[in-house]
Amino acid sequence: DIGIAMGITGSDVSKEAADMILLDDNFASIVKGVKEGRLIFDNLKKSIAYTLSSNIPEILPFILFIVIQIPLPLTTVLILCVDLGTDMIPAISLAYERPEADIMKRKPRNSKTDKLVTARLIAFSYLQIGVIQALAGMYAYFVVMGDYGFDPDDLIGSADDYIDSDNDSFTTDDGTFDFDY
């Protein structure tokens, strides 16, 4: 239970004792505030889920580089570009989502059990969406590398073989590819 005081017609004593002050003396403001609070909570949850889902596809190339020795698909600078260029703007845009139709029909949220980040959200972001994105990214990596003459069987265990540290070039059956920085 909370105490509510009127902002315009309420006395100073009632305003001091109240937990909430209605600045416009309109009880409909409480409903609008609850709706806005629920919308903010929902949108934050969506934004966090979107941001977490990109972690698995970004770390998988490094894991495969270490474990099965494939040439590194994404450099650290490229991952920063992906994070800043493609993760931030969509995640911020989720904050401006419109409320869902049933937002005011839901029961009040239990602040002890209904958290912003839950085990279910993490499992959904990492294990479902993240894995699908990671598999699609690695599939695209192997398809593109195959188009340039790098067979997937030849890539495994050959991270050091394709990089000549003296002149920054890759050598395949189709020729040598030089990189100018």
Disulfide bonds with the S-S distance in Angstrom:
none
